Amino acid sequence: MDDEILTLKEVAEYLKVNEKTVYRLAADQKLPGFKVGHSWRFKKRDLDQWIQNQQHKK
């Protein structure tokens, strides 16, 4: 499913990092995400593209 929406916790598990790291990156607009009320949400497709872009920055 291309339009899968993930929670902050799911993103932390997906990236294998702490939830606080995901929150900080999202709040600093370094990780693609959006807020629904007070909760962060992330499109898996956008995260996969972000990962690819990070790999090319080496």
Backbone bond lengths (Angstrom), bond angles and torsions (degrees), N, CA, C in turn:
res aa  C-N    CA-C-N  psi(-1)  N-CA   C-N-CA  omega(-1)  CA-C   N-CA-C  phi
1 M - - - 1.457 - - 1.530 108.86 -
2 D 1.312 117.49 116.60 1.462 122.78 -176.55 1.519 113.72 -71.61
3 D 1.316 117.41 -31.87 1.460 120.83 -175.19 1.524 112.25 -96.94
4 E 1.319 116.56 25.16 1.457 119.85 -178.93 1.528 110.29 -62.92
5 I 1.327 116.21 132.92 1.456 122.67 179.71 1.527 108.41 -105.87
6 L 1.321 116.37 129.82 1.457 121.96 -178.26 1.525 110.94 -112.10
7 T 1.310 115.62 150.52 1.464 121.26 174.20 1.528 108.46 -85.27
8 L 1.321 115.37 170.49 1.457 120.57 178.16 1.536 110.28 -59.23
9 K 1.308 116.97 -42.67 1.462 120.92 179.20 1.526 111.41 -62.46
10 E 1.320 116.88 -42.89 1.467 120.77 179.31 1.527 111.23 -64.84
11 V 1.335 116.47 -37.58 1.469 120.15 178.07 1.522 109.95 -66.02
12 A 1.314 117.11 -42.05 1.466 120.75 178.15 1.529 110.30 -59.19
13 E 1.318 116.67 -42.74 1.465 120.60 177.55 1.523 110.68 -66.41
14 Y 1.326 116.97 -42.36 1.471 122.09 -178.91 1.531 111.26 -62.68
15 L 1.346 116.46 -42.29 1.463 121.02 -179.03 1.528 112.52 -88.21
16 K 1.332 116.10 -7.94 1.466 122.58 -178.46 1.530 111.53 58.32
17 V 1.333 113.95 49.89 1.463 121.42 176.47 1.530 108.13 -134.11
18 N 1.316 115.67 171.52 1.452 122.05 178.59 1.527 110.59 -70.92
19 E 1.322 116.91 149.27 1.468 121.01 178.27 1.525 111.44 -60.11
20 K 1.336 117.29 -35.52 1.470 120.75 178.84 1.523 111.33 -62.92
21 T 1.330 116.86 -34.14 1.463 121.06 177.98 1.522 110.28 -65.62
22 V 1.328 116.78 -44.50 1.466 120.99 178.62 1.526 109.61 -62.28
23 Y 1.327 117.11 -45.08 1.464 121.35 -179.61 1.534 110.50 -60.10
24 R 1.331 116.77 -46.19 1.473 120.80 -178.86 1.535 111.01 -63.19
25 L 1.320 116.96 -45.39 1.463 120.52 179.94 1.531 111.39 -63.56
26 A 1.315 116.82 -40.58 1.468 120.55 179.21 1.526 110.36 -67.68
27 A 1.329 116.85 -44.48 1.462 120.94 -179.53 1.529 111.59 -63.82
28 D 1.333 116.73 -32.44 1.470 121.97 178.18 1.527 112.37 -85.96
29 Q 1.329 116.54 5.52 1.468 124.25 -179.31 1.527 112.41 58.43
30 K 1.326 116.17 33.00 1.461 121.63 176.22 1.528 110.98 -98.36
31 L 1.332 115.98 -11.62 1.452 122.94 178.21 1.523 106.87 -127.06
32 P 1.343 118.13 130.67 1.469 119.78 -176.99 1.525 112.33 -70.21
33 G 1.307 115.16 117.69 1.457 120.07 178.86 1.517 110.04 -160.09
34 F 1.312 115.81 175.30 1.458 120.78 178.99 1.516 108.23 -147.92
35 K 1.317 115.69 157.51 1.456 120.74 -178.81 1.524 111.02 -100.72
36 V 1.314 114.77 138.85 1.458 122.77 171.74 1.526 103.75 -118.76
37 G 1.318 115.47 103.32 1.460 119.11 -171.70 1.515 108.41 67.77
38 H 1.311 116.56 -120.15 1.463 121.34 178.82 1.527 112.03 -103.88
39 S 1.311 117.56 4.94 1.464 121.39 -174.47 1.525 111.03 -107.91
40 W 1.319 115.86 137.93 1.458 121.36 176.05 1.524 110.05 -80.66
41 R 1.331 115.44 142.79 1.464 123.00 173.68 1.523 108.05 -134.33
42 F 1.331 115.86 153.09 1.452 121.67 -174.67 1.518 109.99 -140.12
43 K 1.329 116.83 136.92 1.461 120.52 174.21 1.520 107.36 -84.66
44 K 1.322 115.94 128.11 1.468 120.55 -178.26 1.526 110.71 -58.83
45 R 1.316 116.38 -38.11 1.470 120.96 179.41 1.532 110.74 -59.71
46 D 1.345 116.57 -42.55 1.464 120.85 179.31 1.524 111.27 -66.50
47 L 1.323 116.54 -38.04 1.468 120.22 178.22 1.520 111.26 -65.66
48 D 1.329 116.48 -41.87 1.464 119.80 178.47 1.529 110.69 -61.94
49 Q 1.326 117.32 -39.16 1.465 121.26 177.35 1.533 110.10 -67.03
50 W 1.325 117.24 -40.63 1.461 122.12 177.93 1.525 110.29 -60.75
51 I 1.336 117.00 -42.67 1.461 121.40 178.56 1.526 110.09 -60.90
52 Q 1.321 115.68 -45.39 1.475 119.67 179.07 1.518 110.82 -59.89
53 N 1.324 117.15 -43.74 1.467 121.53 179.98 1.530 110.96 -63.53
54 Q 1.330 117.54 -36.51 1.465 121.12 179.53 1.519 110.08 -66.09
55 Q 1.311 117.09 -36.07 1.452 121.67 -179.22 1.530 111.39 -67.24
56 H 1.335 116.77 -30.80 1.450 121.26 -178.18 1.521 112.75 -83.83
57 K 1.326 117.67 -8.89 1.461 121.75 -179.69 1.525 113.65 -81.61
58 K 1.325 116.56 -8.42 1.476 120.94 -176.30 1.479 112.96 -54.29
